Amino acid sequence: MNDNKLMNRAADNIRILAASMVEKAKSGHPGGVESTSGRLEQGQVGVRLS
């Protein structure tokens, strides 16, 4: 799996987890995480994967 595909999967997982947390808490809004995970997909966040 290449780095770009891996970053997209990581961003998708973050979105799913954020939505699950908001749903479980019955409070909040996942908008902040949505915008941040988009940055992860674009490579604007320094993440070390190894």
ABEGO torsion letter per residue (X at the ends): XBAAAAAAAAAAAAAAAAAAAAAAAGBEBAAAAAAAAAAAAAGABBBBAX
